[in-house]
């Protein structure tokens, strides 16, 4: 499957040893030559492919000859399209007569594989950056990082002194792009594959229905078994990418530190990055300190997952302080949920932060602007129940609570509790008592201590008193 055109991007790099720079240039030159020839449908592009790639196209030839429908479904979409093209255009005997080099040349000549020729005004796909992994392996990037991930492209290997492209290393990327088209368009996968096949064959050749191409050109049970034994290790490319992340992370690249840390901490790609929670968190902390707010957000989640509350004891102060640091970084980096969490930390004066209800309300407002559910509730509570008299603002609390009262029937018990506190702060205690009764009646899953405090507030409102939260929620013992 041909690779879509991506913008080239040059990045600043640390000083490189002469040998490394020469090897990186050689890698880029090899890619450029392969891209140039393959974009023109020139079979000579095969000379710039690694031996493993020639064997890979040989596998796709054999898949066209022998693969069952179940086996065909296991092949990534981009390679599956090539198999369909072989079946649609080649007779079994003629296809079987092609060796690996010849079938690769056919694939390139027909523009079923290789690099797409650029559109008018565009440049041929180029490597924006090259990372060397050992002496004979390299990974190219086909564009700048998106901010959350690298645009990893092909692997290249040095074969008899010449750098060559591993075309099979791009199969997962190309298939992912096809899968994204399926998701965006809402069409069936087979319908997209039918369209790809029609594009491959062009206007002068009618594309057979996929249903007619689902069966092998030759029915050979032994050959089908051999296909299983030769099945490509499509996911091996991720091992190279993890090795690249390791190098970039060690060089101080915070995006690489975040990606590597997340992989190690979660164990989400065990074959390439075996789970190592401690090491993963260490890389995430480096990334967070280096300005990656998403790394801070991931750390918050991991630290909370690793914490087991102990009945009768509050969260340890050192853990809370650690969470507060990451919460501030994530919030300042624009992550809405962290803004709401930071609002709560400021209101309570927790995690080493001084209590500040004004900042609590401001961070709540930013969270609300970011669309975080519950942010308005936090803002009203902070203004209505602040224990710092000069920062308490009942009128503003009521103004913000008006919107909540307009939809009172849809409010949760916690939101009704907040409206009641705002009304009490504004001196409207009979209304506050009514809302508090409704809040208590709506309670379903509150902890006993929470329900007890709600009942204490109701008693205060009935006496004409308001409510001030003079305690730190984070210092309350776990139930």
VENNORCOR-V618732 format. One record per backbone hydrogen bond with DSSP energy under -0.5 kcal/mol. CO is the residue of the C=O (numbers start at 0). NH is the residue of the N-H. E is the energy in kcal/mol with one decimal. If there is no record, write none. Layout:
# VENNORCOR-V618732
co/nh/e
CO/NH/E
CO/NH/E
This chain:
# VENNORCOR-V618732
co/nh/e
2/115/-1.2
16/20/-2.5
17/21/-2.4
18/22/-2.3
19/23/-2.6
20/24/-2.3
21/25/-2.1
22/26/-2.3
23/27/-2.3
24/28/-2.5
25/29/-2.2
26/30/-2.3
27/31/-2.7
28/32/-2.4
29/33/-2.3
30/34/-3.3
31/35/-2.6
32/36/-2.3
33/37/-2.8
34/38/-2.0
35/39/-0.7
36/39/-0.8
36/41/-2.5
37/40/-1.5
40/42/-0.6
41/44/-2.2
42/45/-2.0
43/46/-1.9
44/47/-1.9
45/48/-1.7
47/164/-2.9
49/52/-1.1
49/53/-1.6
50/54/-2.2
51/55/-1.7
52/56/-2.4
53/57/-1.7
54/58/-1.9
55/59/-2.1
56/60/-2.0
57/61/-2.2
58/62/-2.4
59/63/-2.2
60/64/-1.7
61/65/-2.9
62/66/-1.8
63/216/-1.4
64/217/-3.2
67/71/-2.6
68/72/-1.6
69/73/-0.8
70/73/-0.9
70/74/-0.7
71/74/-1.1
75/79/-2.7
76/80/-2.1
77/81/-0.9
78/82/-2.0
79/83/-2.5
80/84/-2.1
81/85/-2.4
82/86/-2.4
83/87/-2.4
84/88/-1.4
85/89/-2.4
90/94/-2.7
91/95/-2.6
92/96/-1.3
94/97/-1.4
98/102/-2.7
99/103/-1.9
100/104/-2.2
101/105/-2.2
102/106/-2.2
103/107/-2.3
104/108/-2.9
105/109/-2.3
106/111/-2.3
106/112/-1.2
107/110/-1.2
113/2/-1.0
118/121/-2.5
125/127/-0.5
127/10/-0.5
128/140/-2.1
130/138/-2.5
131/133/-0.6
135/157/-1.9
136/132/-3.2
137/155/-2.4
138/130/-2.5
139/152/-3.2
140/127/-2.9
140/128/-0.9
142/150/-0.5
148/145/-2.5
148/146/-0.5
149/151/-1.3
150/141/-2.8
153/139/-2.8
154/165/-2.8
155/137/-2.4
156/158/-0.7
156/163/-3.0
157/159/-0.5
158/161/-1.6
161/158/-3.2
163/156/-2.5
164/49/-3.0
164/166/-1.0
165/154/-0.6
165/168/-1.7
166/169/-1.9
167/170/-1.2
169/173/-2.5
170/174/-2.4
171/175/-2.3
172/176/-2.0
173/177/-1.6
174/178/-2.6
175/179/-2.4
176/180/-1.6
177/181/-1.9
178/182/-2.2
179/183/-2.8
180/184/-2.5
181/185/-2.0
187/191/-1.9
188/192/-2.6
189/193/-2.3
190/194/-1.8
191/195/-2.5
192/196/-2.5
193/197/-2.1
194/198/-2.0
195/199/-2.6
196/200/-2.4
197/201/-1.6
201/204/-1.1
205/207/-0.5
208/211/-1.6
208/212/-0.6
209/212/-1.4
209/213/-0.6
217/219/-1.0
219/223/-2.1
220/224/-2.0
221/225/-2.0
222/226/-1.9
223/227/-1.6
224/228/-1.5
225/229/-1.3
226/229/-0.5
227/230/-0.8
231/233/-1.5
232/235/-1.9
233/236/-0.9
234/237/-1.5
234/238/-0.5
235/238/-1.2
235/239/-1.1
236/240/-2.1
237/241/-2.4
238/242/-2.1
239/243/-2.2
240/244/-2.5
241/245/-2.4
242/246/-1.9
243/247/-2.8
244/248/-3.2
245/249/-2.3
246/250/-1.4
247/252/-2.5
248/251/-1.8
251/253/-0.7
252/256/-2.2
253/257/-2.3
254/258/-2.5
255/259/-3.0
256/260/-2.4
257/261/-2.6
258/262/-2.1
259/263/-2.6
260/264/-2.7
261/265/-2.1
262/266/-2.0
262/267/-0.5
263/275/-2.6
266/269/-0.7
268/271/-1.0
268/272/-3.1
275/279/-2.8
276/280/-2.5
277/281/-2.0
278/282/-2.1
279/283/-2.3
280/284/-2.4
281/285/-1.7
282/286/-2.4
283/287/-2.7
284/288/-2.5
285/289/-1.5
286/291/-2.0
287/290/-1.6
290/292/-0.8
291/294/-0.7
291/295/-1.4
292/296/-2.1
293/297/-2.4
294/298/-2.3
295/299/-2.2
296/300/-1.8
297/301/-2.5
298/302/-3.1
299/303/-2.1
300/304/-2.3
301/305/-2.0
303/306/-1.0
305/307/-0.5
306/308/-0.6
308/310/-0.5
309/312/-2.5
309/477/-0.6
312/477/-1.8
315/319/-2.4
316/320/-2.4
317/321/-1.9
318/322/-2.6
319/323/-2.4
320/324/-1.9
321/325/-1.8
322/326/-2.7
323/327/-2.4
324/328/-2.0
325/329/-2.6
326/330/-2.7
327/331/-2.9
328/332/-1.2
329/334/-2.2
330/333/-1.9
333/335/-0.7
334/338/-1.5
335/339/-1.8
336/340/-2.1
337/341/-2.8
338/342/-2.1
339/343/-1.8
340/344/-2.0
341/345/-2.5
342/346/-2.3
343/347/-2.0
344/348/-1.3
344/349/-2.3
345/355/-2.1
349/352/-1.4
355/359/-1.9
356/360/-2.3
357/361/-2.3
358/362/-2.8
359/363/-1.9
360/364/-2.3
361/365/-2.1
362/366/-2.2
363/367/-2.4
364/368/-2.5
365/369/-1.5
366/371/-2.4
367/370/-1.8
371/374/-1.5
373/377/-1.8
374/378/-2.2
375/379/-2.4
376/380/-2.3
377/381/-2.4
378/382/-2.0
379/383/-2.2
380/384/-2.5
381/385/-0.8
382/392/-2.1
384/468/-2.2
386/388/-0.9
387/390/-2.0
387/391/-0.9
388/391/-0.8
392/396/-2.1
393/397/-2.6
394/398/-2.3
395/399/-2.2
396/400/-1.9
397/401/-1.5
399/403/-0.5
400/404/-2.6
401/405/-1.7
403/406/-1.2
404/407/-1.4
406/409/-2.0
407/410/-1.3
411/415/-2.5
412/416/-2.3
413/417/-1.8
414/418/-2.4
415/419/-2.3
416/420/-1.8
417/421/-2.1
418/422/-2.5
419/423/-2.5
420/424/-2.2
421/425/-1.5
422/427/-2.8
423/426/-1.7
426/428/-1.0
427/431/-2.0
428/432/-2.8
429/433/-1.8
430/434/-2.5
431/435/-2.5
432/436/-2.3
433/437/-1.9
434/438/-2.2
435/439/-2.5
436/440/-2.2
437/441/-1.1
438/441/-0.5
439/442/-1.1
446/450/-2.3
447/451/-2.5
448/452/-2.1
449/453/-2.0
450/454/-2.2
451/455/-1.9
452/456/-2.2
453/457/-2.0
454/458/-2.1
455/459/-2.0
456/460/-2.6
457/461/-2.2
458/462/-0.9
459/462/-0.7
459/464/-2.8
460/463/-1.8
467/469/-1.2
468/386/-0.5
470/472/-0.7
471/474/-1.9
472/475/-1.4
473/314/-0.7
477/311/-3.8
